[in-house]
Amino acid sequence: MTRYSFRQVDVFAPGPLTGNPVAVVHDADALDDDRMAAFARWTNLSETTFLLAPTAEGRAAGADYRLRIFTPGGELPFAGHPTLGSAHAWLEAGGEPARDDVVVQECGVGLVEVRRDAGPLAFAAPPLLRSGDVAPDVREQATAALGVAAEQVLDAAWVDNGPGWVGLRLDSAATVLAIRPDLAVMGDLKVGVVGPHADADREALGADVEVRAFVPGLGVPEDPVTGSLNAGLALWLTAGGVLPASYVARQGTAVGRDGRVTVTTADDGRIWVGGVTTTVLAGDAAL
C-alpha cells in the first residue's frame, strides 16, 4: 500500500461542520479505477475525489489539474461541492494556478473554472447536458417518490450538468422540508427540489430558497448540500425569471446540516456557484 496526502473539506459550510464533506486524495495518478472506487465506498461520503495531473489536451487548454469524482455507487463526470472542496485542498497544499483569478479544473465534462478572487471559492456553472421538460411518466414517478401532491409541483425540467438531475419546483420551502421520500419508487432517478422561503423568513434564515437532493441510485439517499444541482436549478430558474439573478439557497436542513449556496450572475451572464470551504481533516491515506 502507498500513502497519499489526504484532506477532508467541509463545503458550503457557513459554520463548523454544517456543510457537505468531500474526501480529497492528492497526487493520485498511480491509483487505478478499482482502487479509487473502493476508497469511495469505504469513505461512504457523497463524493470522494482524486487529484491528478491534467491530460496533455487539458494542459494545453489551461487546466491546472484533473479531477476524478466518485460516489459510493460510481463515477461522476462533474459535481459541485467536490469541485470547490478539491480546489480548496489543491490550493492549500501549495498548488499554483496558471492564472491569478481562477483555478481551472479538468474533469469529465471538460474544463470548469473556479473563481478565487472575490470571497469564497465559486465555480462557473457548466452548460446543461440535458434541459427542457421531463416526460409525464418521469414527472409522475418523481412526484410519487417524493410523496407530494401534483398541485404542489409547479414545474419540472431536466437540469442535468453531469449527474443526471431532474429538477422539481415546489410551491414552498415548507413543502420541500416536509418531503419523506420513498427511495424504492425513486429508483435510479436523481431528483432535486427547490421551493421559496416565505418573505418573513428570508432575512432570518439568510436564504431565499430551500433545496434538497435525492440520489439513491448512486448510494446517496439524500445529499447534504449539492453544488451541481444548485447550478442546474440556477440556469433553469434565473433564465425564466422565477429566481433573481443572484440569491442564496439553504440545503441540508433535513439531514442536520445548515449549508448555504450563493448563486451570483456576473455582468457577462455567467452564473457562479459558491460557498465557504474549510479543511476539517488533513493527513495521509494508505491505499
Backbone as CSV, one residue per row, in Angstrom:
resi,resn,N_x,N_y,N_z,CA_x,CA_y,CA_z,C_x,C_y,C_z
1,MET,0.841,-1.192,0.000,0.000,0.000,0.000,0.877,1.242,0.000
2,THR,0.407,2.277,-0.652,1.122,3.554,-0.732,0.344,4.591,0.056
3,ARG,1.069,5.518,0.671,0.410,6.575,1.439,0.293,7.831,0.566
4,TYR,-0.903,8.387,0.564,-1.212,9.571,-0.229,-1.666,10.690,0.697
5,SER,-1.237,11.895,0.394,-1.717,13.055,1.141,-3.234,13.151,0.987
6,PHE,-3.894,13.517,2.083,-5.354,13.431,2.128,-5.924,14.614,2.901
7,ARG,-7.031,15.145,2.419,-7.778,16.166,3.147,-9.260,15.865,3.060
8,GLN,-9.972,16.208,4.128,-11.436,16.156,4.101,-11.931,17.571,4.341
9,VAL,-12.665,18.091,3.369,-13.030,19.505,3.337,-14.543,19.640,3.473
10,ASP,-14.967,20.529,4.360,-16.383,20.852,4.506,-16.718,21.971,3.525
11,VAL,-17.747,21.766,2.708,-18.075,22.680,1.610,-19.484,23.235,1.799
12,PHE,-19.646,24.494,1.422,-20.912,25.216,1.613,-21.257,25.291,3.099
13,ALA,-20.239,25.485,3.931,-20.395,25.422,5.384,-20.191,26.796,6.004
14,PRO,-21.275,27.510,6.318,-21.111,28.831,6.932,-20.634,28.763,8.377
15,GLY,-20.738,27.592,9.001,-20.264,27.392,10.365,-19.594,26.043,10.477
16,PRO,-19.020,25.720,11.636,-18.300,24.449,11.791,-19.198,23.239,11.559
17,LEU,-18.755,22.355,10.655,-19.403,21.063,10.421,-20.861,21.192,9.981
18,THR,-21.143,22.184,9.169,-22.520,22.425,8.738,-22.747,22.143,7.255
19,GLY,-21.686,21.863,6.500,-21.833,21.694,5.058,-21.779,20.247,4.629
20,ASN,-21.166,19.997,3.466,-21.057,18.669,2.887,-19.583,18.307,2.762
21,PRO,-19.111,17.268,3.459,-17.698,16.922,3.377,-17.353,16.201,2.081
22,VAL,-16.148,16.447,1.596,-15.610,15.697,0.470,-14.213,15.212,0.851
23,ALA,-13.935,13.955,0.546,-12.613,13.386,0.769,-11.767,13.622,-0.471
24,VAL,-10.571,14.171,-0.296,-9.708,14.545,-1.421,-8.363,13.836,-1.286
25,VAL,-7.996,13.054,-2.290,-6.706,12.372,-2.329,-5.810,13.109,-3.317
26,HIS,-4.630,13.527,-2.856,-3.701,14.292,-3.687,-2.777,13.367,-4.487
27,ASP,-2.324,13.870,-5.635,-1.292,13.187,-6.441,-1.638,11.716,-6.639
28,ALA,-2.839,11.472,-7.134,-3.378,10.116,-7.174,-3.205,9.427,-8.518
29,ASP,-2.254,9.877,-9.331,-2.108,9.347,-10.691,-1.838,7.846,-10.720
30,ALA,-1.211,7.312,-9.672,-0.856,5.890,-9.676,-2.023,4.979,-9.323
31,LEU,-3.121,5.538,-8.839,-4.261,4.714,-8.440,-5.084,4.299,-9.652
32,ASP,-5.536,3.058,-9.679,-6.396,2.621,-10.783,-7.864,2.811,-10.405
33,ASP,-8.729,2.563,-11.380,-10.163,2.799,-11.186,-10.721,1.997,-10.017
34,ASP,-10.322,0.747,-9.917,-10.874,-0.112,-8.872,-10.507,0.398,-7.485
35,ARG,-9.266,0.861,-7.312,-8.846,1.350,-6.006,-9.570,2.651,-5.660
36,MET,-9.737,3.518,-6.652,-10.493,4.750,-6.408,-11.921,4.435,-5.980
37,ALA,-12.565,3.539,-6.708,-13.947,3.188,-6.390,-14.039,2.541,-5.009
38,ALA,-13.072,1.697,-4.668,-13.090,1.037,-3.367,-12.930,2.045,-2.234
39,PHE,-12.063,3.034,-2.428,-11.872,4.038,-1.375,-13.135,4.896,-1.231
40,ALA,-13.791,5.211,-2.327,-15.038,5.981,-2.254,-16.114,5.204,-1.507
41,ARG,-16.180,3.904,-1.730,-17.144,3.098,-0.971,-16.776,3.089,0.508
42,TRP,-15.484,3.051,0.797,-15.024,2.981,2.189,-15.293,4.284,2.935
43,THR,-15.028,5.438,2.294,-15.298,6.709,2.978,-16.790,6.887,3.199
44,ASN,-17.600,6.357,2.256,-19.060,6.422,2.331,-19.573,7.854,2.411
45,LEU,-18.822,8.798,1.865,-19.295,10.164,1.726,-20.044,10.299,0.401
46,SER,-20.727,11.427,0.236,-21.413,11.649,-1.036,-20.434,11.557,-2.199
47,GLU,-19.253,12.159,-2.025,-18.217,12.058,-3.050,-16.821,11.995,-2.433
48,THR,-15.962,11.282,-3.139,-14.530,11.222,-2.862,-13.827,11.581,-4.157
49,THR,-12.803,12.433,-4.084,-12.151,12.897,-5.311,-10.668,12.563,-5.311
50,PHE,-10.123,12.563,-6.524,-8.719,12.236,-6.732,-8.103,13.279,-7.642
51,LEU,-7.089,13.961,-7.128,-6.382,14.995,-7.887,-5.272,14.352,-8.702
52,LEU,-5.245,14.654,-10.000,-4.255,14.093,-10.910,-3.676,15.199,-11.791
53,ALA,-2.589,14.882,-12.454,-2.042,15.812,-13.441,-3.009,15.924,-14.610
54,PRO,-3.135,17.097,-15.209,-4.025,17.224,-16.373,-3.516,16.405,-17.542
55,THR,-4.433,16.038,-18.416,-4.024,15.395,-19.658,-3.264,16.412,-20.520
56,ALA,-2.596,15.920,-21.553,-1.876,16.830,-22.447,-2.842,17.822,-23.087
57,GLU,-4.016,17.334,-23.474,-5.023,18.213,-24.070,-5.524,19.231,-23.053
58,GLY,-5.776,18.760,-21.828,-6.237,19.668,-20.788,-5.199,20.717,-20.442
59,ARG,-3.951,20.306,-20.351,-2.889,21.265,-20.030,-2.782,22.322,-21.127
60,ALA,-2.891,21.893,-22.379,-2.815,22.848,-23.489,-3.974,23.842,-23.441
61,ALA,-5.114,23.411,-22.883,-6.284,24.293,-22.786,-6.278,25.136,-21.516
62,GLY,-5.271,24.934,-20.655,-5.137,25.770,-19.467,-5.501,25.114,-18.155
63,ALA,-5.718,23.795,-18.134,-6.091,23.119,-16.898,-4.923,23.111,-15.917
64,ASP,-5.238,23.354,-14.644,-4.228,23.285,-13.582,-4.101,21.876,-13.026
65,TYR,-5.187,21.120,-13.014,-5.166,19.739,-12.565,-6.381,19.029,-13.152
66,ARG,-6.385,17.723,-13.009,-7.532,16.908,-13.437,-8.167,16.296,-12.200
67,LEU,-9.479,16.164,-12.221,-10.199,15.638,-11.066,-11.092,14.478,-11.490
68,ARG,-11.021,13.390,-10.716,-11.969,12.297,-10.865,-12.829,12.247,-9.607
69,ILE,-14.117,12.025,-9.809,-15.113,12.178,-8.747,-15.909,10.878,-8.632
70,PHE,-15.899,10.275,-7.438,-16.606,9.024,-7.213,-17.609,9.174,-6.077
71,THR,-18.803,8.618,-6.268,-19.755,8.396,-5.189,-19.548,6.956,-4.712
72,PRO,-20.235,6.531,-3.642,-20.151,5.112,-3.278,-20.665,4.182,-4.362
73,GLY,-21.467,4.714,-5.284,-22.053,3.876,-6.320,-21.453,4.009,-7.706
74,GLY,-20.486,4.906,-7.904,-19.889,5.044,-9.228,-19.254,6.400,-9.458
75,GLU,-18.725,6.599,-10.673,-18.003,7.822,-11.005,-18.940,8.830,-11.659
76,LEU,-18.706,10.121,-11.379,-19.463,11.216,-11.970,-18.551,12.053,-12.863
77,PRO,-19.089,12.591,-13.960,-18.287,13.478,-14.802,-18.113,14.865,-14.200
78,PHE,-19.036,15.260,-13.306,-18.958,16.577,-12.656,-19.792,16.537,-11.396
79,ALA,-19.336,17.272,-10.391,-20.133,17.510,-9.186,-19.620,18.803,-8.573
80,GLY,-20.522,19.541,-7.922,-20.182,20.896,-7.485,-19.414,20.986,-6.195
81,HIS,-19.920,20.362,-5.108,-19.187,20.510,-3.847,-17.822,19.831,-3.917
82,PRO,-17.643,18.708,-4.642,-16.291,18.178,-4.816,-15.369,19.105,-5.609
83,THR,-15.939,19.858,-6.551,-15.124,20.804,-7.312,-14.552,21.878,-6.386
84,LEU,-15.421,22.472,-5.548,-14.931,23.516,-4.639,-14.001,22.942,-3.583
85,GLY,-14.371,21.804,-2.991,-13.525,21.223,-1.953,-12.168,20.792,-2.472
86,SER,-12.133,20.267,-3.687,-10.861,19.823,-4.263,-9.984,21.007,-4.645
87,ALA,-10.587,22.066,-5.169,-9.815,23.278,-5.467,-9.229,23.852,-4.179
88,HIS,-10.023,23.872,-3.123,-9.545,24.343,-1.819,-8.354,23.505,-1.359
89,ALA,-8.478,22.181,-1.434,-7.402,21.295,-0.986,-6.147,21.474,-1.830
90,TRP,-6.315,21.594,-3.138,-5.173,21.754,-4.044,-4.432,23.051,-3.744
91,LEU,-5.164,24.130,-3.560,-4.526,25.414,-3.237,-3.847,25.356,-1.876
92,GLU,-4.494,24.756,-0.894,-3.932,24.680,0.453,-2.650,23.857,0.477
93,ALA,-2.558,22.872,-0.417,-1.367,22.030,-0.491,-0.240,22.680,-1.282
94,GLY,-0.426,23.895,-1.733,0.623,24.605,-2.451,0.449,24.674,-3.941
95,GLY,-0.706,24.279,-4.460,-0.948,24.373,-5.894,-0.875,25.812,-6.381
96,GLU,-0.251,26.008,-7.508,-0.085,27.345,-8.070,-0.774,27.409,-9.431
97,PRO,-1.940,28.022,-9.503,-2.661,28.089,-10.781,-1.943,28.980,-11.788
98,ALA,-2.187,28.691,-13.046,-1.557,29.484,-14.093,-2.104,30.902,-14.134
99,ARG,-3.364,31.080,-13.704,-3.988,32.395,-13.680,-4.229,32.826,-12.245
100,ASP,-4.128,34.118,-11.990,-4.271,34.622,-10.628,-5.706,34.550,-10.123
101,ASP,-6.674,34.735,-11.020,-8.059,34.902,-10.578,-8.845,33.612,-10.506
102,VAL,-8.444,32.573,-11.236,-9.203,31.325,-11.264,-8.279,30.118,-11.229
103,VAL,-8.825,29.034,-10.716,-8.247,27.706,-10.873,-9.048,27.012,-11.967
104,VAL,-8.355,26.299,-12.856,-9.037,25.613,-13.956,-8.942,24.106,-13.728
105,GLN,-10.100,23.493,-13.575,-10.204,22.052,-13.329,-10.586,21.324,-14.610
106,GLU,-9.899,20.246,-14.887,-10.279,19.339,-15.967,-11.048,18.169,-15.343
107,CYS,-12.207,17.849,-15.901,-12.984,16.714,-15.395,-13.797,16.139,-16.541
108,GLY,-14.742,15.269,-16.219,-15.471,14.552,-17.260,-16.289,15.417,-18.186
109,VAL,-16.714,16.595,-17.730,-17.493,17.480,-18.605,-16.624,18.510,-19.309
110,GLY,-15.320,18.431,-19.120,-14.413,19.389,-19.747,-13.712,20.249,-18.712
111,LEU,-13.547,21.536,-19.015,-12.877,22.465,-18.116,-13.905,23.257,-17.309
112,VAL,-13.659,23.369,-16.013,-14.523,24.134,-15.118,-13.654,25.142,-14.375
113,GLU,-14.044,26.412,-14.441,-13.289,27.454,-13.749,-13.804,27.627,-12.328
114,VAL,-12.864,27.810,-11.398,-13.189,28.090,-10.002,-12.597,29.457,-9.662
115,ARG,-13.466,30.400,-9.404,-13.038,31.770,-9.107,-12.540,31.858,-7.674
116,ARG,-11.419,32.553,-7.478,-10.853,32.647,-6.136,-10.432,34.069,-5.766
117,ASP,-10.975,35.043,-6.465,-10.526,36.424,-6.257,-11.591,37.304,-5.610
118,ALA,-12.734,36.709,-5.203,-13.811,37.540,-4.662,-14.560,36.766,-3.581
119,GLY,-13.966,36.665,-2.396,-14.615,35.963,-1.309,-14.451,34.461,-1.434
120,PRO,-15.436,33.679,-0.943,-15.336,32.218,-1.009,-15.213,31.712,-2.438
121,LEU,-14.627,30.538,-2.580,-14.493,29.931,-3.894,-15.868,29.756,-4.545
122,ALA,-15.898,29.892,-5.864,-17.137,29.708,-6.616,-16.793,29.121,-7.977
123,PHE,-17.609,28.170,-8.442,-17.362,27.591,-9.764,-18.357,28.147,-10.775
124,ALA,-17.906,28.218,-12.015,-18.778,28.655,-13.099,-19.696,27.502,-13.480
125,ALA,-21.004,27.747,-13.428,-21.970,26.695,-13.741,-21.736,26.173,-15.158
126,PRO,-21.444,24.883,-15.311,-21.230,24.359,-16.668,-22.536,24.288,-17.443
127,PRO,-22.472,24.277,-18.757,-23.704,24.174,-19.558,-24.451,22.880,-19.246
128,LEU,-25.761,22.936,-19.385,-26.557,21.738,-19.168,-26.356,20.765,-20.329
129,LEU,-26.191,19.488,-19.989,-26.109,18.444,-20.992,-27.493,18.032,-21.466
130,ARG,-28.474,18.249,-20.604,-29.863,17.945,-20.947,-30.743,18.940,-20.222
131,SER,-31.665,19.542,-20.948,-32.567,20.538,-20.378,-33.957,20.318,-20.971
132,GLY,-34.877,21.166,-20.568,-36.229,21.082,-21.113,-37.151,20.231,-20.266
133,ASP,-38.399,20.124,-20.731,-39.432,19.428,-19.984,-39.111,17.944,-19.822
134,VAL,-39.535,17.384,-18.689,-39.424,15.949,-18.487,-40.712,15.292,-18.983
135,ALA,-40.607,14.040,-19.371,-41.781,13.305,-19.837,-42.780,13.142,-18.694
136,PRO,-44.071,13.071,-19.015,-45.083,12.942,-17.955,-44.839,11.774,-17.014
137,ASP,-44.369,10.629,-17.528,-44.166,9.480,-16.647,-43.018,9.717,-15.675
138,VAL,-41.987,10.456,-16.111,-40.876,10.777,-15.214,-41.338,11.742,-14.128
139,ARG,-42.106,12.738,-14.534,-42.642,13.691,-13.547,-43.526,12.968,-12.529
140,GLU,-44.352,12.058,-13.003,-45.246,11.319,-12.104,-44.451,10.429,-11.158
141,GLN,-43.401,9.779,-11.664,-42.570,8.929,-10.802,-41.882,9.758,-9.729
142,ALA,-41.306,10.906,-10.122,-40.622,11.759,-9.155,-41.600,12.293,-8.114
143,THR,-42.780,12.712,-8.553,-43.787,13.246,-7.635,-44.233,12.188,-6.643
144,ALA,-44.463,10.973,-7.143,-44.872,9.882,-6.264,-43.780,9.528,-5.265
145,ALA,-42.532,9.513,-5.731,-41.415,9.172,-4.847,-41.242,10.192,-3.731
146,LEU,-41.534,11.445,-4.021,-41.404,12.499,-3.021,-42.590,12.536,-2.067
147,GLY,-43.714,11.949,-2.464,-44.898,11.957,-1.625,-45.580,13.306,-1.563
148,VAL,-45.448,14.106,-2.622,-46.102,15.410,-2.659,-47.296,15.344,-3.608
149,ALA,-48.235,16.253,-3.414,-49.395,16.323,-4.294,-49.010,16.940,-5.630
150,ALA,-49.675,16.524,-6.680,-49.355,17.023,-8.015,-49.460,18.540,-8.078
151,GLU,-50.442,19.129,-7.364,-50.611,20.580,-7.417,-49.507,21.332,-6.677
152,GLN,-48.710,20.633,-5.867,-47.586,21.278,-5.188,-46.350,21.367,-6.080
153,VAL,-46.368,20.674,-7.213,-45.269,20.722,-8.178,-45.626,21.757,-9.238
154,LEU,-44.970,22.899,-9.174,-45.292,23.997,-10.087,-44.649,23.822,-11.452
155,ASP,-43.511,23.123,-11.504,-42.809,22.947,-12.774,-41.779,21.840,-12.596
156,ALA,-41.359,21.261,-13.708,-40.332,20.221,-13.689,-39.515,20.318,-14.967
157,ALA,-38.213,20.054,-14.857,-37.336,20.137,-16.030,-36.076,19.325,-15.781
158,TRP,-35.454,18.919,-16.875,-34.104,18.360,-16.778,-33.130,19.504,-16.500
159,VAL,-32.281,19.309,-15.503,-31.238,20.295,-15.192,-29.913,19.547,-15.053
160,ASP,-29.637,18.729,-16.046,-28.535,17.774,-15.993,-27.225,18.386,-16.481
161,ASN,-26.277,18.562,-15.577,-24.938,19.019,-15.942,-23.896,17.936,-15.695
162,GLY,-24.332,16.698,-15.663,-23.417,15.579,-15.458,-24.023,14.462,-14.644
163,PRO,-24.494,14.737,-13.423,-25.069,13.668,-12.610,-26.399,13.119,-13.112
164,GLY,-27.172,13.928,-13.870,-28.441,13.450,-14.413,-29.659,13.999,-13.707
165,TRP,-29.595,15.235,-13.235,-30.643,15.797,-12.393,-31.966,16.044,-13.118
166,VAL,-33.051,15.664,-12.439,-34.396,16.138,-12.740,-34.741,17.153,-11.660
167,GLY,-35.122,18.370,-12.049,-35.456,19.415,-11.093,-36.954,19.603,-10.984
168,LEU,-37.444,19.688,-9.742,-38.854,19.986,-9.496,-38.951,21.274,-8.683
169,ARG,-39.765,22.207,-9.185,-40.028,23.452,-8.454,-41.315,23.279,-7.673
170,LEU,-41.195,23.346,-6.344,-42.340,23.151,-5.469,-42.883,24.491,-4.994
171,ASP,-44.059,24.455,-4.403,-44.760,25.690,-4.080,-44.170,26.442,-2.894
172,SER,-43.412,25.766,-2.017,-42.874,26.455,-0.845,-41.729,25.675,-0.234
173,ALA,-40.935,26.369,0.554,-39.872,25.711,1.312,-40.456,24.727,2.318
174,ALA,-41.628,25.060,2.859,-42.273,24.153,3.806,-42.593,22.813,3.158
175,THR,-43.045,22.846,1.917,-43.304,21.602,1.195,-42.018,20.824,0.977
176,VAL,-40.947,21.529,0.619,-39.639,20.885,0.435,-39.212,20.172,1.717
177,LEU,-39.328,20.848,2.847,-38.861,20.287,4.110,-39.754,19.157,4.610
178,ALA,-40.990,19.112,4.172,-41.915,18.073,4.631,-41.752,16.758,3.874
179,ILE,-40.964,16.724,2.823,-40.810,15.527,1.999,-40.228,14.381,2.824
180,ARG,-40.845,13.211,2.691,-40.324,11.959,3.225,-40.282,10.991,2.048
181,PRO,-39.159,10.914,1.351,-39.132,10.225,0.062,-39.263,8.706,0.190
182,ASP,-39.850,8.117,-0.823,-39.869,6.666,-0.985,-38.784,6.345,-2.012
183,LEU,-37.623,5.943,-1.521,-36.469,5.778,-2.395,-36.637,4.593,-3.334
184,ALA,-37.429,3.612,-2.942,-37.678,2.485,-3.843,-38.460,2.932,-5.072
185,VAL,-39.429,3.823,-4.875,-40.187,4.359,-6.006,-39.301,5.255,-6.866
186,MET,-38.376,5.986,-6.229,-37.492,6.884,-6.980,-36.576,6.111,-7.913
187,GLY,-36.141,4.924,-7.496,-35.295,4.100,-8.355,-33.997,4.794,-8.709
188,ASP,-33.706,4.844,-10.002,-32.456,5.443,-10.467,-32.577,6.928,-10.794
189,LEU,-33.731,7.529,-10.579,-33.852,8.968,-10.815,-32.960,9.742,-9.848
190,LYS,-32.399,10.844,-10.345,-31.668,11.788,-9.496,-32.537,13.030,-9.415
191,VAL,-33.146,13.252,-8.274,-34.200,14.254,-8.157,-33.759,15.371,-7.223
192,GLY,-33.873,16.614,-7.701,-33.624,17.783,-6.881,-34.864,18.638,-6.804
193,VAL,-35.126,19.199,-5.630,-36.323,20.024,-5.440,-35.924,21.374,-4.862
194,VAL,-36.716,22.384,-5.193,-36.470,23.738,-4.702,-37.812,24.400,-4.427
195,GLY,-37.881,25.171,-3.347,-39.086,25.917,-3.018,-38.731,27.196,-2.296
196,PRO,-39.513,28.255,-2.492,-39.175,29.558,-1.909,-39.533,29.635,-0.422
197,HIS,-38.664,30.318,0.323,-38.992,30.644,1.704,-39.981,31.805,1.735
198,ALA,-40.809,31.822,2.756,-41.724,32.944,2.948,-40.931,34.224,3.162
199,ASP,-41.477,35.322,2.686,-40.779,36.602,2.801,-40.346,36.892,4.235
200,ALA,-41.191,36.537,5.201,-40.892,36.836,6.601,-39.717,36.033,7.129
201,ASP,-39.356,34.925,6.456,-38.286,34.048,6.946,-36.938,34.316,6.284
202,ARG,-36.938,34.973,5.146,-35.716,35.039,4.347,-34.578,35.750,5.063
203,GLU,-34.859,36.877,5.687,-33.789,37.612,6.356,-33.249,36.831,7.540
204,ALA,-34.132,36.226,8.323,-33.692,35.481,9.498,-32.847,34.266,9.115
205,LEU,-33.216,33.605,8.030,-32.503,32.412,7.602,-31.272,32.721,6.760
206,GLY,-31.239,33.908,6.173,-30.160,34.219,5.241,-30.238,33.394,3.980
207,ALA,-31.464,33.075,3.560,-31.646,32.240,2.377,-32.973,32.562,1.718
208,ASP,-32.988,32.457,0.394,-34.194,32.736,-0.386,-34.994,31.479,-0.701
209,VAL,-34.307,30.357,-0.863,-34.978,29.110,-1.236,-34.405,27.959,-0.414
210,GLU,-35.179,26.868,-0.350,-34.739,25.615,0.268,-34.582,24.578,-0.829
211,VAL,-33.494,23.803,-0.754,-33.168,22.807,-1.776,-32.917,21.460,-1.103
212,ARG,-33.358,20.393,-1.750,-33.000,19.035,-1.324,-32.654,18.203,-2.550
213,ALA,-31.800,17.175,-2.348,-31.322,16.353,-3.457,-31.335,14.889,-3.051
214,PHE,-31.878,14.026,-3.926,-32.013,12.605,-3.641,-31.379,11.797,-4.772
215,VAL,-30.409,10.934,-4.413,-29.668,10.179,-5.431,-29.477,8.732,-4.971
216,PRO,-30.547,7.998,-4.689,-30.378,6.645,-4.148,-29.645,5.694,-5.080
217,GLY,-29.763,5.909,-6.391,-29.109,5.019,-7.340,-27.602,5.072,-7.296
218,LEU,-27.042,6.137,-6.721,-25.589,6.274,-6.585,-25.140,6.069,-5.139
219,GLY,-26.009,5.491,-4.332,-25.634,5.224,-2.951,-25.715,6.424,-2.038
220,VAL,-26.441,7.468,-2.470,-26.572,8.695,-1.679,-28.071,8.983,-1.520
221,PRO,-28.713,8.453,-0.471,-30.153,8.663,-0.323,-30.545,10.139,-0.347
222,GLU,-29.857,10.966,0.452,-30.050,12.412,0.386,-28.692,13.084,0.530
223,ASP,-28.346,13.899,-0.461,-27.071,14.613,-0.423,-27.221,15.857,0.452
224,PRO,-26.296,16.104,1.388,-26.472,17.239,2.290,-26.522,18.601,1.590
225,VAL,-25.521,18.899,0.753,-25.503,20.185,0.038,-24.884,19.922,-1.336
226,THR,-25.548,20.379,-2.392,-25.254,19.870,-3.731,-24.971,20.999,-4.715
227,GLY,-23.705,21.178,-5.086,-23.341,22.260,-5.994,-23.864,22.066,-7.402
228,SER,-23.769,20.850,-7.926,-24.203,20.627,-9.307,-25.699,20.880,-9.456
229,LEU,-26.484,20.388,-8.506,-27.929,20.623,-8.572,-28.239,22.105,-8.480
230,ASN,-27.629,22.802,-7.539,-27.883,24.235,-7.419,-27.482,24.984,-8.683
231,ALA,-26.408,24.543,-9.331,-26.004,25.171,-10.588,-27.052,24.949,-11.668
232,GLY,-27.548,23.713,-11.782,-28.566,23.420,-12.781,-29.863,24.162,-12.524
233,LEU,-30.289,24.186,-11.253,-31.503,24.930,-10.909,-31.347,26.409,-11.231
234,ALA,-30.166,26.965,-10.957,-29.935,28.386,-11.232,-30.040,28.689,-12.723
235,LEU,-29.432,27.845,-13.561,-29.527,28.067,-15.009,-30.976,28.016,-15.473
236,TRP,-31.743,27.107,-14.944,-33.145,26.934,-15.313,-34.006,28.096,-14.829
237,LEU,-33.908,28.416,-13.550,-34.891,29.302,-12.936,-34.537,30.776,-13.015
238,THR,-33.259,31.118,-13.151,-32.937,32.535,-13.383,-33.251,32.917,-14.823
239,ALA,-33.058,31.977,-15.753,-33.354,32.281,-17.160,-34.831,32.588,-17.353
240,GLY,-35.681,31.926,-16.596,-37.115,32.158,-16.724,-37.645,33.248,-15.829
241,GLY,-36.765,33.873,-15.056,-37.199,34.945,-14.168,-37.907,34.470,-12.915
242,VAL,-37.912,33.172,-12.671,-38.545,32.644,-11.463,-37.720,33.005,-10.235
243,LEU,-36.402,32.927,-10.352,-35.496,33.345,-9.295,-34.691,34.539,-9.782
244,PRO,-34.266,35.408,-8.856,-33.471,36.569,-9.260,-32.091,36.155,-9.753
245,ALA,-31.389,37.075,-10.342,-30.074,36.783,-10.907,-29.078,36.337,-9.844
246,SER,-29.253,36.797,-8.632,-28.383,36.405,-7.523,-29.254,36.099,-6.310
247,TYR,-28.940,34.994,-5.626,-29.739,34.580,-4.475,-28.932,33.593,-3.636
248,VAL,-29.501,33.197,-2.493,-28.862,32.230,-1.600,-29.815,31.062,-1.374
249,ALA,-29.292,29.846,-1.500,-30.065,28.637,-1.231,-29.591,28.009,0.072
250,ARG,-30.550,27.506,0.852,-30.222,26.712,2.027,-30.461,25.248,1.694
251,GLN,-29.559,24.377,2.151,-29.717,22.951,1.903,-29.081,22.175,3.053
252,GLY,-29.630,21.008,3.339,-29.098,20.146,4.387,-29.907,20.153,5.656
253,THR,-30.907,21.013,5.743,-31.707,21.149,6.958,-32.288,19.813,7.400
254,ALA,-32.798,19.027,6.457,-33.491,17.787,6.783,-32.545,16.691,7.260
255,VAL,-31.238,16.865,7.057,-30.268,15.847,7.485,-29.296,16.410,8.514
256,GLY,-29.716,17.469,9.203,-28.914,18.003,10.293,-27.759,18.890,9.880
257,ARG,-27.790,19.418,8.674,-26.764,20.357,8.212,-27.392,21.737,8.055
258,ASP,-26.578,22.703,7.706,-27.075,24.073,7.558,-26.295,24.770,6.452
259,GLY,-26.266,24.144,5.276,-25.466,24.657,4.175,-26.049,25.905,3.548
260,ARG,-25.162,26.711,2.979,-25.570,27.893,2.220,-24.818,27.896,0.896
261,VAL,-25.574,28.049,-0.185,-25.028,28.100,-1.535,-25.366,29.460,-2.115
262,THR,-24.344,30.183,-2.520,-24.529,31.521,-3.081,-24.483,31.455,-4.600
263,VAL,-25.535,31.933,-5.235,-25.619,31.983,-6.696,-25.509,33.443,-7.122
264,THR,-24.561,33.724,-8.007,-24.321,35.095,-8.467,-24.212,35.107,-9.979
265,THR,-24.959,35.989,-10.613,-24.852,36.156,-12.062,-23.962,37.353,-12.344
266,ALA,-22.862,37.118,-13.049,-21.903,38.172,-13.370,-22.415,39.043,-14.516
267,ASP,-21.725,40.139,-14.743,-22.128,41.072,-15.801,-22.127,40.416,-17.180
268,ASP,-21.256,39.395,-17.357,-21.199,38.726,-18.659,-22.239,37.616,-18.791
269,GLY,-23.098,37.455,-17.769,-24.147,36.459,-17.823,-23.775,35.106,-17.245
270,ARG,-22.507,34.914,-16.916,-22.109,33.631,-16.341,-22.616,33.512,-14.908
271,ILE,-23.037,32.318,-14.554,-23.531,32.055,-13.209,-22.435,31.375,-12.395
272,TRP,-22.177,31.930,-11.209,-21.152,31.401,-10.310,-21.831,30.847,-9.071
273,VAL,-21.414,29.667,-8.672,-21.994,28.964,-7.529,-20.907,28.791,-6.476
274,GLY,-21.104,29.396,-5.314,-20.021,29.406,-4.338,-20.478,29.149,-2.921
275,GLY,-19.478,29.018,-2.047,-19.733,28.822,-0.630,-18.437,28.654,0.128
276,VAL,-18.533,28.696,1.433,-17.370,28.608,2.305,-16.819,27.185,2.301
277,THR,-15.481,27.051,2.225,-14.804,25.757,2.266,-13.797,25.761,3.410
278,THR,-13.759,24.682,4.189,-12.886,24.592,5.345,-12.316,23.177,5.459
279,THR,-11.007,23.053,5.624,-10.400,21.750,5.860,-10.675,21.316,7.295
280,VAL,-11.242,20.123,7.451,-11.542,19.581,8.774,-10.522,18.517,9.175
281,LEU,-10.111,17.687,8.222,-9.121,16.642,8.470,-8.000,16.750,7.456
282,ALA,-6.778,16.522,7.901,-5.627,16.521,7.000,-4.623,15.477,7.500
283,GLY,-4.058,14.735,6.560,-3.092,13.700,6.921,-2.726,12.895,5.706
284,ASP,-2.745,11.570,5.835,-2.493,10.738,4.678,-3.367,9.493,4.733
285,ALA,-3.541,8.891,3.574,-4.379,7.703,3.434,-3.552,6.592,2.826
286,ALA,-3.647,5.384,3.385,-2.936,4.227,2.866,-3.850,3.509,1.871
287,LEU,-3.467,3.572,0.600,-4.316,2.992,-0.444,-3.509,1.955,-1.247
